[in-house]
Structures are given as structure tokens and as C-alpha cells.
Amino acid sequence: MPKKILFSPIGGTDPIKYERDGSMLHICRHYLPDVVYLYMSSEMLYYHEKDNRYVSSIEWLGNFLGHKFEVHLIERPELRNAHEYDVFYEDFREEIGKIEKGMEPGDELLLNMASGTPAMKSSLMVIATFAEYRFKAIQVSSPQKGMNEKYENRKDYDGEINCELNEDNDEGAENRCKEVQCVGLVRLRKLEIIKKHILAYDYAAALSVASELKDGLPDDAYTMIRIADARIKLNQREISRLNKNLKYNIYPVSEGNKMRIFEYALGLQVKIARQEYADFIRGVTPLVVDVLELILERKCGIKLESCCVKNNMARWDLGKLKNMGLLELLNQKYNGNFREGPVYSGHIAAIIEGRCEDTVLKQKISKMVELEGKVRNVAAHEMVSVTDEWFMEKTGKNARQIFDLIKYLVREAGVKAKEEDWNSYDVMNKKIEDYLDGRVRVG
């Protein structure tokens, strides 16, 4: 069964003062933690050893409320300078970390922000602000709603009398606890890092940081980052699984093979944006082959499968080519020396050249095949630094201009994408940003 655990420094108003709960006891009263850790400096430890006032008050309250408190002491007899911030910050971090490591799923950690010296309170506030651990920070206001000015002798303390006279035992007594909503600076910083990765199309990095903050992110935002990471990897099966309960459709093009081609093309566009030009080159060839296959069917009425054998890789079948009157055309292109083998973009381009009447389209295809061959062969056989300037030097066009040619061919292949659809990744990124900021929900 999930437990509530309280970590509480002990201060001068604990456990009871002016016939009212101190902060530690007040949190115990209203939150009923199952386990209580009392952190005691040298001065507080002196009082504990003198009359057991802190533990006995918790036990009295437990009997009064019918609740079992399990109390643990964190004793620091060497801490005589209770004003030194650095000491408490490091020690609190370590002790709270130990407690959290021992927690089970569903357990809740409470933190008393109101007891102890100013240095103790400041240390806890910094820990809460940076949200290094998962807990509920609790402040307790003074019964007087201001400074406690009345003097009370704390050295001679009668625990039984104080408990009996405690006005917070009265029915209807005010609950002075307030949960502190600390701004988690570490969380905010990581959110900004996630957003920067998203805007840079680095979804794997964004997902890595988001996984560290999973419990602190809106569920929809985390799911959308996972979808974006799957999208750039062309993992449609994973996207379908993740997108099962969401209303947002990330695909501008949803028609079978055309969706696959369009998404692949968008991935190449992202590689240009990230200046991953070598990966862009390697990705162009399979896209051009698939696009030309659709153009061949759409513009010439020829299905590639009718003249080749498709296993893991499409290979030409000379018999089928001959029967369709295409072998002679290919032999003319390749000086009578065309052989069976893998289907390349140049082969399909030659068939389109001979069978298609669209002169502009044929010119564009010829240019694309020429550019693809130049950059692919050089990059594949030489150790080169591939930059946008390298593209200009080798082809007379930069990467963006080559991609514009790809966009033209994708449209000619029958992929019905509007111009704004090519900004689909940026639209998705903006949506993820909105989800991270909590401005919208997906489902």
C-alpha cells in the first residue's frame, strides 16, 4: 500500500509552542504521514535527549487521531552552526535522496519547508526550486499570522501538558498548511533544451531528455515527441501504435505508397535543414527510383512489376522487357549492351524518355538522374567533406535546388501534396511546443 513519508528539520517552535502546533506536528496532523524523518542539529538533539519532546508529541498525536506514525531520527550532534547554508544543502540532498531511493511506486514524499533555521529553510527551498527530487513542499503559517513575539520557556518543557492544552486539537481548528508551488528550474531548463532539439529536428535527443522528465511532462507532449522520433525513422507501425488514442493526424498525405514516398522526401528535407548532406545524398537514390516508378505507371501506363522480378530488390527480366517492346529501347540507350540486373533510376528514365510525350518532365528527370549520379558516385568512392558548396562545385546546384527538383518529380508521380504540406515537420514541431507549454491537448 502506498505510504506518505515526511522529511522535517526540527526548529525552535517544534513540537508545540504558544499552545499550538509547530510546523512539523501540524503537517503530521493534517497529512498523516506513515513515516516521519526528524532532522536534528546539535541544539535540537539536546532537547530530544533531555525530554523526548518531539517523538513523544508525535506519539500522543497518533493516539489522539488513531494513526500510527513510524518515526526515524537523523541526528547531527556535530552541527552547532545551524546558520551555514552549504552544510545543510548538501546534507539535505543526500538524506532526501536516500529516502527517495527507498520509496515504492505510489509513495509520496512530503517536505516541511517551515521548520528549522533560515539556512535550513533556504536549503530546502533551493532543492525544491531545482526539483531534484519528487516531493510535495509544505509551508505552515504562524497561528498569529505574523512574528511570534511572546516569550515561552523552551528548556523546561512538559510534553504531556503541551499536548493536552494544544488548541489545534479543537474541532474546527484552522489548517495552516499550504503546499508550495516551487518553480522547477531544472525542469524549465530541460523543457527549453527539449524545445531546442525539436526545432533542430533532433527528435532522438529531445526524447532522451524528455524521458528524464517523463513524470513532469503532459502525457500528450511526451507521446508526440515519441511520434516525431518514430516519424523521422519512418517507423509507421510505431506511429500507429502511439497515435491510437490521439486525434492529431501528422500525415498530410495518407494514400498508401504515396504517403511512404512523401514522408521519405520530408525526411530528406530535414537532412538538408540539419546540414546532414552526406546522408541526404545516400537517401536520394532510393527515393528517385520509387518516384520514377510511379511516373512510369502514371505517364506511360507501364507497371514496373510487369517487366521485372521483385524480391528484396527489383531486377529486370529481359524476357518481359522484350515482350513489352522495351528491351530494344534500353539497348539503344546502352549501345546494345543492356543486361539483366538491379533496376536503377537511369533505366527507368530511359523508358520514360522513349514512351512519354511530356518534354518538360523528361528534361527534369534527365537532370535529376544526372545530378544523382554525379554526387552519389563521388561521395561513395571518395573521402570528402560534403557541404552545400560541394554540391555547387559538383553539380552547379545547391542542396535546396536539388530538393526542389525532387519536389517537382514527387508531384508528377501523383503525390497530392499542397505547398504548405512540405512544412509538415515545422507544423508538428509547433504543435509539440504547444503541448509542452500546456496550451493545447491532443486527445
Summary of the structure (lengths in Angstrom):
residues: 443
radius of gyration: 35.3
end to end distance: 31.3
largest distance: 111.9
contacts: 1305
relative contact order: 0.08
helix: 58%
strand: 9%
